[in-house]
Amino acid sequence: MNGDSYKFMGAELDTERSFSSRGKIKNRIFQELLSSILAGEYEAGEKLTIEAVADDFQVSNTPVREALKELETTGILHKPPYKSYQVRDFNLEEVKDIFESRAALESYGCQLAAERIEKSELEELTTLHEEGEKYLEAEDMEGFSEYNRIFHFRLAAASHNEHLLKLYRNIQHQIMLFTYQVFETTDRSWQTIKEHELIIDRISDGESEKARRSMEEHILNSWRKYEGARTD
């Protein structure tokens, strides 16, 4: 192999390392911005310019541009033509659409879970549910909120349908964005626990259609609560 071939291979390796490094930087920016947005550190409608974010992270514009584009695909950022990215500000009709989509997706996922869930997954779900009750008894609403997020994620995962799980993640990001300001009252939270228990029972008994209906009603109950909080 001549010297030019070695130089060519070296250039290819450098390019590969560059793409790998940029990908890691993009992923870090994506995750940190996602966490900050979902935690309410950015107001609805607040602008995120590529230059400002790059300055905050002390990186070039390229990985920031890629991270913001990926956040846009999750539905939590919006980019009007010729303007900067903005944190999504959902109107009530958009929220209703998302809840209805979530009800359809999660209820079908629950039906699949009743048919496909493994024994270890069911045991983990039951243990998680018991932890959720403990959070409520301690009036730890932050802990309960995290429990609720994990509960729904594990149910979706128990469908053993990777495409459904991917769709669920995007909807869940949007749900978290527009509900972080709405405090989960203890009354509704205890109702949530009861509805979760019923769903687990339906899945445990392999009653797929009843599990589907129970999840659908659970999600629509959440929508009615959110709608009431927004219109009061």
C-alpha positions, 0 to 999 in steps of 0.5 A: 500500500502506498503513502497516498493510500495511507493518507486517504485511509487516515482522512476517512478515519478522521472524518468518521471520528469527527462525525462520531464526536459531533453526534455525541455533542448533539445528543448531549445538547438534545438531552439537556435542552429536552430536560430543561424544557420539560422542567419548565425552565423555558416559557411557552413561546420562548425563542431558542436561537442557534447562536445563543444555544451554541454560546451556552454550550460552548460548541459550534452551530452545527450540533446545535442546529441538529439538536434543535431540529431533532427537538422539533420532530418530537413536537416540543419545539416549533420553527415558524418560517424564517424565524428562530425555534420556539418552545411550543405553546399548545392551544386547547384544541391541539392538546385535545388532539394529542390526548385523543391520539394518546388514548388510541395509541396507549389503549392499543398498546395496553391490549397488546401488553395483555397478550404479550407481557412477560411475567417479570414485566408484570411483577415489575409493574406491580412493584412500581404501582406499590411505590406510586401509592407510597409517594401519594401517602407521603404527599410526594407529588414530584415522586408520584409524577415520575412514577406515573411517567415510568408506569405508562412507559413500561406499559407501552414497552410491554406491548413489545412493539418498537414502532408503537413505543417510538410513537409513544415517546414523542407523544409523552414529551408533548404531554409532559410539556403542557402539563408541568404547570398543572398540579396533580391534585391528591384527589385525582392522583388517588383516582389515577392509582385506582385506574392503574390498579384496574389496568394491571388486573386486566392485563394480569388476567389476560383480558386484552379488550377490557385492558384496552377500554380501561386504558382509554378511559384512564387517558380520557379522564386525564384529558377531562382533568386538564381541560377543567384546569385550563378552563377554570 
